[in-house]
């Protein structure tokens, strides 16, 4: 994100001017008929995706609960659930932890590490880069629950990390208890870096070699080439990648739930974990859905920011 | 090539045709998924869905219900009992059960229900009133009065029938105590006696956990039932004023109880806070620390022997000889000299059942003398049927039946109001804040008071 507005955008060969075959001017009806084939998928999306989201949004204005009177006849309580968020200690902390989690593990961790790996692999020896690539992708291939258990086994008190430290004569901490946020952030970096790496590898392959050569001739150093040529040329991929990993990381639940269950004392409970606990552990579905609605809004804000960046990058 | 050109020339018509087909297919699919009930109506009425909890350390109910199924199906031909065990801990089981109640399609006919959830689930309309059925059931007379009250809701009707009840006590490892020079049988009279003994054990062997009491949210109801309430109800304070129907906040007893937990954890007399916040800590208490002599004592339920007896999750033949049981003392030894907590689980009939008569018949089969006896002995429950309690097989099920049954005299029940689960969670949070050092006992007690006010409202709170 930092480097998106750096340097002049190099002239890209444009192919936009290629004329599309002109559409025969049919009636408006005919143009509308063209939308028919997508109708089933739109309907299915509305039914299975939009409807639950809309219901969750609606429920966040009621006191619907798992048990008690409110389970039978939930009543409309307006913005009470949202008001509670401000007053209750758990929510601001969870919001902050979510920002930390997304910032540290996705925007900084996965993104920069993925870019670094891709750059190194581009010039590194082929056999080595293949080995590294496989190792990194392995974490991505694992189903989330398996990756979560692996991370738990690594960080837990008698886990791999402490055993390695033990053989070196060091005594490790109880990571999941003493440094829960650091543990889940590292675990998410480990799990998600492969995606950024793959995106950036593909993007770097598209940077034309002749521009690089020209820059070399002009005497541009390695860092200069990176900041003034490579990064501006792949800014499109950077923005798309940031958008995807941010939204993915915002929604991470299984990893945290398995590793720390949001504890100790809420020290690693991000918004999805908090929403689950409120809705299903305390049976307060209304409050849980309100937290989930905020999560959706946060995701939308990020989404809009990145889409804007993308549009600017295209200009 | 040529065929492609052809289609492209004929595109409008065939396109429209294809669109039509696709639409029809999609509409058909939607219609199909919308109106296909799993089974035809006729047989549905003859299938009873029974939902209950089963874990790797709790199979007693599964065994009993399987026996009841065989018995019931033999007596009612044409009826199938569909047993649906849910493998989960108490919290998750409760959530799954409540979710299944929200639709008639998934709601069970007969299910296993915690006594403290009965009232709130009756409010939610999940349970069927059983008064008429119970009046016609001769066995009902054998249930003790306390047992009859366990399934009673605010409207006075009875909605659930208990399988058994339990009490809580101190379970101690005699060898660990003797090594520290403490005479057995051991019966502490005050909280101070507990600390003194625990410090002695720590001094004798720093590797043992002298006296464990649960704390934190991870152990859920275990934290309050097997730890905090034993403390609180022994200070003269209480959680809920039954007469005023108000929740007690700001009591000295509450702060003192938190302080006691803090002392245990700060002096490393209990497990480490990290271990306490592991939801599976109780498995290590039963399966590892107590049998291996690495723990002096813990507060646990009367069902404790069920883990160690033959067929239990952590078989330990020596438990009868090595373990002892003591009453949890009051703070300063005040009357009645001891504290215990009781809960227990029931069977109930779903309000959305299509065949209430059959459902109740199955409930009655599962709770008849034979099955109740089998459950109470296998799960080390305290019997709630007088005929089971008098059975020699029950009385000799384990060496501690008499001791833990006697605790019924000093026992307390949780306030089973609809708000209770959230209050309980606030208590658990207070204990977690104290043992992790996040808050002092006074701060945690104040935070608890504020949380309770938020949950039930200012007018339902009383300062004592």
Interface residues (C-beta under 8 A of the other chain):
Chain A: X33 X36 X37 X39 X40 X43 X44 X47 X65 X66 X67 X68 X69 X70 X71 X72 X84 X87 X88 X157 X174 X176 X177 X178 X261 X263 X264 X265 X280 X281 X282 X283 X284
Chain B: X16 X18 X19 X22 X23 X25 X26 X30 X91 X95 X98 X99 X102 X117 X120 X121 X123 X124 X125 X126 X216 X217 X218 X272 X273 X274 X277 X279 X418 X419 X421 X422 X425 X429 X432 X433 X436 X438 X454
